[in-house]
Amino acid sequence: MHHLLIALATAPAPSPTPSLRPGLSEDQVTPGLLGFLLTAFIVVLTALLIVDMVRRVRRVRYRAQVEEERQGRAGEPGPDATTEANGDAGRSER
């Protein structure tokens, strides 16, 4: 372990100005304008999807809360109330 720390401490510092391999240009190693625009589009799209998801989850939570309050005021619904809510009012089961 001691030798590893000494090796890391004595490692040469990186050169201040990195250079490209001969035959490569700056455009061949960077994403360029198209890469930036595509990344920006994905970030904006993700942010919009997150905002929409939060809004939908909040709406579902509020609906559940209102439903609980409504059931709490009216008491537990009986079997007739369940069939009326499902649109089966007036039908008899045979």
Phi, psi and omega in degrees: 000320181297320180294324179295317179295321178294319180295319179291323181289331183260008180294142181293145179288147179295153182292146185293330180237102179290145180241154179277156174298147178300136180099351179255143175249168181300325181290337182278345184243000178243154181290335177078191184294318180299317178296319178295314182295319179295317178296317179297319178298316180295321179295314180295317179298317178296318179298317179295321178294322178294316179299316179296318180296317179298318179297317180293319179296318178298318179297317179295319180296317179295319178297318179295321179294317178295319179296319178296317179296320180295317178291327178293323179286321185267356185083176179292134179288141179277184180295329179293320180294326180292318180290326177293321179294330180275355180088016181257022182295135177090350179269141176255145181270128182237000000 
